[in-house]
Amino acid sequence: MQVLSHHIYEYKKGLRHLVLHTLGSEYRKVAEERLNQQNIDYVIQIVSASKINIFFGRGECVDVIRRIGVKKLHEYTPEEDFILGTMLGYDRLQQCQRYLAMRKISEIIEDN
């Protein structure tokens, strides 16, 4: 929960517009209460019976996640993965390299 507090702090200070935070399912209610108290928009993705992902931040960013769909991260298309990585503030060049590699793999699969 300390990391969640730190992510909220970074968001409030403007260091991040979107945060992806993974935590144990048992902390879901506490995390939701904190985000609601702070008036922070969020969406929850269930990873497994014991883990959840919480995307939170600016409403526009969270709306993009909602429109993409709350699905498992490995189910994202290369384009969705690129958008998410860029919104999370990952290195743009690395995101470009990741996107190109993912496209190459998906093209090989499509050709077979």
C-alpha positions in Angstrom: 0.0 0.0 0.0 3.0 2.3 0.4 3.7 2.0 -3.3 0.0 3.0 -4.0 0.4 6.0 -1.8 3.6 7.0 -3.7 1.8 6.5 -7.0 -1.0 8.8 -5.8 1.5 11.3 -4.7 3.3 11.3 -8.1 -0.1 11.7 -9.8 -1.1 14.6 -7.6 2.2 16.3 -8.3 1.7 16.0 -12.0 4.6 13.6 -12.6 2.2 11.0 -14.1 -1.1 11.4 -15.9 -1.8 7.6 -15.8 -0.7 5.0 -13.3 -0.8 1.2 -13.6 -0.7 -0.3 -10.1 -0.8 -4.0 -9.4 -1.7 -5.2 -5.9 -3.3 -8.1 -4.1 -7.1 -8.5 -4.4 -7.5 -8.3 -0.7 -6.5 -4.6 -0.9 -9.0 -3.7 -3.5 -11.6 -2.1 -1.2 -8.9 0.0 0.6 -7.4 1.1 -2.7 -10.8 2.1 -4.1 -11.6 4.1 -0.9 -8.4 6.0 -1.2 -8.9 6.8 -4.9 -12.5 7.8 -4.3 -11.5 10.1 -1.3 -9.0 11.8 -3.6 -11.5 12.1 -6.5 -9.2 10.1 -8.8 -10.7 8.3 -11.7 -9.8 4.7 -12.0 -10.7 1.3 -13.6 -9.9 -2.1 -12.2 -8.7 -5.1 -14.2 -8.8 -8.5 -12.5 -5.5 -10.3 -13.2 -6.1 -13.5 -11.2 -8.0 -14.6 -8.1 -5.3 -13.0 -6.0 -4.2 -9.9 -8.1 -5.7 -6.8 -9.6 -4.4 -4.0 -11.8 -5.7 -0.5 -11.1 -5.3 2.1 -13.8 -5.8 5.5 -12.4 -5.2 9.1 -13.2 -6.6 11.8 -15.5 -10.1 11.1 -16.6 -9.1 11.3 -20.3 -6.4 8.7 -19.8 -8.6 6.4 -17.9 -11.3 6.8 -20.5 -8.8 5.6 -23.2 -8.3 2.4 -21.1 -12.1 2.0 -20.8 -12.4 2.3 -24.6 -9.6 -0.1 -25.3 -11.3 -2.5 -22.9 -10.3 -3.8 -19.6 -8.6 -7.0 -20.7 -5.4 -8.8 -19.8 -2.3 -6.9 -20.8 -1.0 -9.8 -23.0 -4.3 -9.5 -25.0 -3.6 -6.0 -26.1 -2.9 -5.5 -29.8 0.5 -4.0 -30.7 -1.2 -0.6 -31.2 -3.0 -0.8 -27.9 0.2 -1.8 -26.1 2.0 1.1 -27.7 -0.7 3.6 -26.6 -0.7 2.2 -23.1 3.1 2.3 -22.7 3.3 5.8 -24.1 0.5 7.0 -21.7 2.3 5.4 -18.8 5.3 7.4 -19.6 7.6 4.6 -20.8 10.5 5.5 -23.0 9.1 6.4 -26.4 12.0 4.9 -28.4 11.7 1.6 -26.5 7.9 1.7 -27.1 8.6 2.1 -30.8 11.0 -0.8 -30.8 8.5 -2.9 -28.8 5.7 -2.1 -31.2 7.8 -3.0 -34.2 8.8 -6.3 -32.7 5.2 -7.1 -31.7 4.0 -6.2 -35.2 6.6 -8.4 -36.8 5.5 -11.4 -34.6 1.8 -10.8 -35.4 2.6 -10.6 -39.1 4.4 -13.9 -39.0 1.4 -15.5 -37.2 -1.0 -13.9 -39.7 1.1 -15.3 -42.7 0.9 -18.8 -41.4 
